[in-house]
Amino acid sequence: MTEKPKSNFKIASDNRKARYNYEIGEKFEAGLVLTGTEVKSLRTGKATIAESYASVDRNGEMWLINATIPEYEGGNRFNHEPKRPRKLLLKMREIAKLAQGIEREGMTVVPLKIYFNDRGRAKLEVALAKGKQLHDKRETEKKRDWAREKGRLLRDRG
């Protein structure tokens, strides 16, 4: 029997706060335009995308704003700027759909996670999201607490 090849899939950064603060809608996979030291720094897993967002500029290009990829220690003088805007690689149809969601429906483009796919390419998962109200956040917390309590009860009973 032949062995399955080992998957190279690795999450570099996850935005867990986004699922709490936003109602996640449609998700998209975007490529990132990165320099060499940014890729090496991402592989260490110290990137932060919690306070970042994506926006469309006048030229119809999508940019990741305010994401922090720390400088790579071995980079010396060829290092990158940690908070620079990074271009996202999406199809024009996807960019149009995201831009329409931002303009017409008052939604936000939120980055969910940066990961390396099976081919070793850095990808960003973005979603069209709508901000939650305070009562929605409370409802989410109640559901999460109940699921945790239910798991405890079932585990202790069995």
Phi, psi and omega in degrees: 000133181278146179276148175287140175293142182292134181283139178268004184299125181213128178276124180270324180205139182234136180257082182287334179295330182297321182291337178275318185275342185229152169271111186282130178255234182286138181254148178226148175256125182237144172278163180239139173268109185234158172270171183298318181289333177293320179296315180297320179292322177297323181296335176285342175082028182253014181285154180232123177238014185297320183255020182261166178208170179241145179218160180257133177265184183295332182278001181081024178255149180259135182233142174267118185252140171071017175277139182253116171245107186298157179298145178279129185299325181274008187278342182049233186278351181264022182285169182254167175277127187299324186250023183291151175293139181240135182285138177258139181259105179227160175287152182302323179296320179292318178298318179298319180295318179293317180297321179296319178296323180291311186286309189277317189260359178067032180265175180235149174262112186249129173284133181261316179200152171251132182213166174254124181283186183299331180274000178086014180269140178283126180233154177237128175264117178246156180222148172278118188227154177242134182297139179273148173278168182300320181292329176293321179296320178296320179298318178298318179297319179299316180297317180295316179296319180294319179297320179295315180295320179298319177299319178296314182298315180294322180292318182289330181288324187272000000 
